[in-house]
Each structure stands twice: as structure tokens, then as C-alpha cells.
Amino acid sequence: MTLAPQASKVNELVRRLDEAVTAPDDAARCRNVKAVLIDVVGRGEEFVPAEMLKTATGQYARRLLHRDPNGRYTALVMVWDRGQGTALHDHSGMWCCECVYRGMIRVTSYSVAGGDPEKDLVTFHREKVVEAGVGSAGALIPPFEYHTLENGGDDPAVTIHVYGGEMTSCHIFEPMGGDQYQRRYKELSYTT
């Protein structure tokens, strides 16, 4: 049986990610995964199934592309309609690589300026804002994991995220005025 070109490309991505995550530490895994994403997405070939590219009403779409059977990583497709984005959040101590598949994404990174992010109240300092286009990729390795993501353009944007496990929850940080934020636990789910 011959695989459809789309499925074949997803299988190639999975095979290459399987190899990339065998590195001995998070920094090396992130370098490897980021290189794979830049190479595969940078070719400009469409490989994400069409049903995963649809926007969702009210919030960005979060869809599972692949779950490693050994629990080493998951690959997700996220779709961001115009004006959609995340709250300031962490990755619950999990590394992540992100790559823009379509459109433009704005990533704002933050550092802890006071308090303890494991407690209720924390002060953050905005570090930098990056506008990322197709084929651009970044990585987050805890404790440098605090950021926001948002659609940076007028058209829907699509990103591929590879996490060092399955991220089923995180903490979001709600503004309390000034640079102060209140930490809140958030369950994460996949968009149907």
C-alpha cells in the first residue's frame, strides 16, 4: 500500500523527530528538533492534514499530530485566527520547540523579576518580542519558559509545537496591575 504524499511527509517528520529526541540532554534535543522543524517546514511543502488547519471559535486550536509511543515527545498543530493568542504562561517544566508553518506569529518572552513563579504572585519583566514567519523556529528550556504567543498578522497562522512529553496542563499568569501577575493552574485539551 502506498501512503498519500501528505501522510508520507508526516511519517518522515516523525521518523526524524524520533532520531532528534535521542540526544542526551534538553539543550541538545531542542537543537536537534528545531533543526528538523526548520528543514521540514522550510521546504515549503504542505504536509499537515487539511482538517488540522481549521481555526476554532473563541480561542486558538490545539490539535495532536503525533504522540510518541515511548512518551518522549508529542507534536501538535496550533491554528491561530486573527487576534488569537495565549495568556502569559509556563510549560510546566517541559522543553518545547515551535515552528511557524503558515502566517506570522508574535512571541513575547518574559523573565522573573520578583517573587516565586511556583507560588501565587510573581513579577515579570518583558524581555523581547520576536515576529516569526514561515520556517522560523524557537525553543524553550525551563526555567526560561515564560512567554505569550499570538497571531502577528491578518490571516490565520499555523504553528507546529514539539513538547518533551505530553503537556496536559500549565500555569497561566493573569495581570494584577503593573508587572504583578497571579498564577493560575490551567488544564489543556485538544481541539476537535
Disulfide bonds with the S-S distance in Angstrom:
none
